[in-house]
């Protein structure tokens, strides 16, 4: 078995967001953005390539914020 991974590269432990080849103003998908969030910018495909995964995490955050606002409004005790 032959591996083609270069273990001696200067970018081995550098977060993806700070590498020269990453910041070319390319658009990120939601899944890539969440992968970078969960891995502290170490990996942009940790959650895979499915668009539904990114939409799930975005929807979950939006639902949590809306629920918190509604809960505070409805159950506010004065």
Backbone as CSV, one residue per row, in Angstrom:
resi,resn,N_x,N_y,N_z,CA_x,CA_y,CA_z,C_x,C_y,C_z
1,UNK,0.845,-1.174,0.000,0.000,0.000,0.000,0.895,1.244,0.000
2,UNK,0.579,2.174,-0.840,1.377,3.382,-0.959,0.525,4.591,-0.583
3,UNK,1.037,5.396,0.321,0.333,6.614,0.703,0.997,7.805,0.019
4,UNK,0.191,8.753,-0.385,0.720,9.933,-1.069,0.570,11.179,-0.211
5,UNK,0.358,11.009,1.070,0.220,12.139,1.975,1.594,12.634,2.398
6,UNK,1.807,13.934,2.315,3.090,14.528,2.675,3.056,14.938,4.146
7,UNK,3.744,14.180,5.013,3.754,14.465,6.429,4.726,15.570,6.808
8,UNK,5.511,16.054,5.891,6.510,17.064,6.189,6.098,18.468,5.758
9,UNK,4.875,18.637,5.340,4.434,19.941,4.850,4.360,20.984,5.941
10,UNK,4.562,22.238,5.570,4.518,23.317,6.560,3.084,23.600,7.015
11,UNK,2.093,23.156,6.251,0.701,23.393,6.604,0.055,22.220,7.323
12,UNK,0.846,21.297,7.806,0.298,20.087,8.419,-0.567,20.411,9.630
13,UNK,-0.112,21.298,10.503,-0.865,21.617,11.713,-1.499,23.005,11.648
14,UNK,-1.483,23.641,10.515,-2.075,24.955,10.344,-3.565,24.796,10.060
15,UNK,-4.424,25.555,10.743,-5.856,25.481,10.433,-6.120,25.838,8.974
16,UNK,-7.130,25.229,8.415,-7.460,25.404,6.993,-7.695,26.866,6.653
17,UNK,-8.335,27.607,7.539,-8.677,28.995,7.247,-7.445,29.878,7.063
18,UNK,-6.288,29.449,7.535,-5.084,30.261,7.430,-4.117,29.768,6.359
19,UNK,-4.502,28.801,5.584,-3.633,28.308,4.513,-3.794,29.172,3.271
20,UNK,-2.708,29.296,2.509,-2.737,30.146,1.316,-3.714,29.635,0.266
21,UNK,-3.811,28.327,0.121,-4.659,27.769,-0.928,-6.137,27.766,-0.565
22,UNK,-6.491,28.077,0.675,-7.903,28.072,1.071,-8.559,29.422,0.861
23,UNK,-7.917,30.487,1.237,-8.540,31.797,1.214,-8.441,32.439,-0.167
24,UNK,-9.178,31.917,-1.104,-9.242,32.486,-2.453,-10.651,33.031,-2.723
25,UNK,-11.361,33.391,-1.665,-12.711,33.942,-1.722,-13.700,32.998,-2.386
26,UNK,-13.467,31.718,-2.232,-14.413,30.720,-2.743,-15.563,30.603,-1.761
27,UNK,-16.732,30.311,-2.277,-17.908,30.170,-1.423,-17.856,28.836,-0.682
28,UNK,-18.234,28.870,0.580,-18.324,27.669,1.396,-19.769,27.203,1.438
29,UNK,-19.945,25.914,1.482,-21.297,25.396,1.694,-21.583,25.433,3.194
30,UNK,-22.851,25.272,3.543,-23.211,25.242,4.962,-22.506,24.095,5.678
31,UNK,-22.414,22.958,5.004,-21.776,21.796,5.615,-20.297,22.058,5.873
32,UNK,-19.616,22.699,4.939,-18.205,23.031,5.149,-18.043,24.012,6.303
33,UNK,-18.925,24.989,6.384,-18.841,25.972,7.458,-19.039,25.325,8.823
34,UNK,-20.019,24.432,8.930,-20.248,23.748,10.203,-19.105,22.798,10.523
35,UNK,-18.537,22.150,9.524,-17.388,21.275,9.754,-16.216,22.071,10.310
36,UNK,-15.980,23.228,9.756,-14.894,24.068,10.243,-15.195,24.579,11.646
37,UNK,-16.457,24.862,11.940,-16.828,25.316,13.280,-16.586,24.218,14.315
38,UNK,-17.052,23.009,14.025,-16.934,21.908,14.983,-15.497,21.412,15.155
39,UNK,-14.663,21.578,14.147,-13.278,21.100,14.237,-12.283,22.236,14.461
40,UNK,-12.752,23.406,14.803,-11.898,24.584,15.033,-11.028,24.874,13.810
41,UNK,-11.617,24.849,12.645,-10.974,25.144,11.353,-9.903,24.140,10.965
42,UNK,-9.926,22.957,11.527,-8.928,21.946,11.170,-9.342,21.141,9.947
43,UNK,-10.638,20.989,9.711,-11.107,20.144,8.613,-12.380,20.751,8.031
44,UNK,-12.463,20.825,6.714,-13.654,21.404,6.104,-14.614,20.355,5.548
45,UNK,-14.285,19.098,5.662,-15.195,18.053,5.175,-15.426,16.974,6.223
46,UNK,-15.348,17.331,7.495,-15.539,16.362,8.578,-16.964,15.836,8.619
47,UNK,-17.929,16.637,8.202,-19.335,16.206,8.203,-19.759,15.611,6.866
48,UNK,-18.840,15.484,5.941,-19.158,14.924,4.636,-19.464,16.009,3.623
49,UNK,-20.133,15.625,2.564,-20.417,16.558,1.475,-21.907,16.751,1.230
50,UNK,-22.746,16.215,2.085,-24.191,16.305,1.914,-24.691,17.699,2.300
51,UNK,-25.509,18.298,1.444,-26.070,19.613,1.742,-27.069,19.545,2.888
52,UNK,-27.712,18.406,3.050,-28.729,18.290,4.095,-28.128,18.354,5.496
53,UNK,-26.891,17.950,5.657,-26.244,18.023,6.968,-26.071,19.471,7.403
54,UNK,-25.610,20.317,6.507,-25.455,21.733,6.817,-26.787,22.407,7.076
55,UNK,-27.791,22.054,6.298,-29.125,22.624,6.510,-29.702,22.186,7.855
56,UNK,-29.417,20.945,8.269,-29.885,20.458,9.564,-29.307,21.293,10.699
57,UNK,-27.975,21.515,10.711,-27.348,22.267,11.793,-27.795,23.729,11.788
58,UNK,-27.967,24.312,10.615,-28.445,25.693,10.541,-29.869,25.782,11.076
59,UNK,-30.728,24.852,10.667,-32.105,24.824,11.155,-32.173,24.607,12.653
60,UNK,-31.301,23.764,13.174,-31.273,23.497,14.611,-30.914,24.754,15.395
61,UNK,-29.941,25.506,14.914,-29.555,26.745,15.600,-30.685,27.771,15.530
62,UNK,-31.301,27.926,14.376,-32.406,28.874,14.225,-33.576,28.478,15.120
63,UNK,-33.914,27.195,15.149,-35.018,26.726,15.991,-34.716,26.949,17.469
64,UNK,-33.484,26.758,17.878,-33.109,26.964,19.275,-33.238,28.429,19.665
65,UNK,-32.812,29.324,18.796,-32.914,30.760,19.074,-34.375,31.191,19.137
66,UNK,-35.181,30.756,18.178,-36.601,31.103,18.162,-37.300,30.561,19.407
67,UNK,-36.984,29.320,19.784,-37.590,28.720,20.971,-37.205,29.483,22.230
68,UNK,-35.975,29.922,22.328,-35.536,30.682,23.501,-36.249,32.016,23.586
69,UNK,-36.406,32.678,22.463,-37.100,33.972,22.447,-38.569,33.786,22.808
70,UNK,-39.228,32.809,22.202,-40.639,32.560,22.503,-40.823,32.124,23.946
71,UNK,-39.949,31.275,24.437,-40.043,30.818,25.830,-39.874,31.961,26.805
72,UNK,-38.938,32.846,26.529,-38.745,33.995,27.409,-39.923,34.942,27.340
73,UNK,-40.527,35.086,26.172,-41.678,35.981,26.012,-42.925,35.404,26.662
74,UNK,-43.216,34.141,26.432,-44.440,33.524,26.925,-44.375,33.283,28.437
75,UNK,-43.259,32.791,28.911,-43.165,32.392,30.302,-42.467,33.425,31.196
76,UNK,-42.434,34.657,30.735,-41.811,35.712,31.529,-42.685,35.982,32.753
77,UNK,-42.059,35.865,33.911,-42.774,36.082,35.155,-42.409,37.473,35.671
78,UNK,-43.459,38.315,35.890,-43.144,39.646,36.375,-43.542,39.843,37.801
